[in-house]
C-alpha cells in the first residue's frame, strides 16, 4: 500500500487568516440544530474566500517555474478571476482573464476589481465553459510564442496543486475540533468546479473523518457531473502524491442549483436573509446561500438528531454584492 504521507509542497501565505471555527448559536436555536461555521470568507486578500487558499499554492508554483503571466477564466463575476488578478498584481505577474459574453458598459462587482488590479480582460461570445477553456489555451499559446512564460490555471483553481490547500486545511480543522471537543457528523459546502470539495474529502479521509459526511451542494452542474469531477480530481491528487486512502464519505445534490449557474433561487434568497438576520453573516446567491439553503431545508425536515454537529463551510464570495 502506498504511504499516506503527503509530499512537501511550496505555498504562499497571503490568505493570512488561520481557520476560524465556531458555533452559530442564534441560527442553531432558530433551526433547532447544532450548526457550526468555518469562516473561510474571512481570508485575505480582497473579500477573501476559498480561492485565496488555492492561489497560495498555484501562484507559488507559477513563481517556482518562473512564469511571467497568469491566465484564468470563469464567469463574469468569478471570484477566482478577481483574486487571481489581485495575486498577479502583487507578484508582478501580468494577468489575462477570459470571460463569457460581452463586456458590460459599466464594470461592477468582481469585474471592477479585475480592472482595478490591472488585469487584461478578454470577452468571448459563449456560455460554454469548454469554449472559454479553449480560448484561454489559445491565448496561452500566443503569449508563449511572444516570449512570455504563461501559467495556465484551471476553472476555479481546481487541480492537484490547488486542491492541496483544502487537504491541508482539514489537518488544521482537526486540531481546532480537538481543542473545542467537537466532532462533525455532516459538513455542507458549495460545489462548483469541485476542487474545494475534493480537497476536503481527501483531508477528511486522512484525519479520521473529523468532518463526517461531506455534502456538496452543486451550483454549476448536475449531481452526476459533480461525482464524476470529484473522482477525476481525487484520483489525480492521489496519483500525484503517491498516496492511497480508504475512501471517503461524500454525497452531492443539485436540488438547490436552480435553472442555471448563478440563478437567484427563492431558497437561496431566504437563506441569505436568515443568516444575515441571525448571525450577521453574508452569503452570496451564487454559491454559499445555496449551501445555506440546503442546511435550512435539512433542519426543517428534522434530518439531524439533537446530538449531531453540522458544519457549514463558508467559502466566501462577496463581490456579487456590488453588482
Secondary structure by P-SEA (a helix, b strand, c coil): cccccccbbbbbccccccbbbbbaaaaaaaaccccccccccccccccccaaaaaaaaaaaaaaaacccbbbbbcccccaaaaaaaaaaaaacbbbbbbbcccccccccaaaaaaaaacccccccccccaaaaaaaaaaaaaaaaaaccbbbbbcccccccccaaaaaaaaaaaaaaaaaacccccbbbbbbccaaaaaaaaaaaaaccccccbbbbbcccccaaaaaaaaaaaaaaaaaaacccccccbbbbbccccccccccccaaaaaaaaaaaacccbbbbcccaaaaaaaaaaaaaaccccccbbbbbbcccccccccc
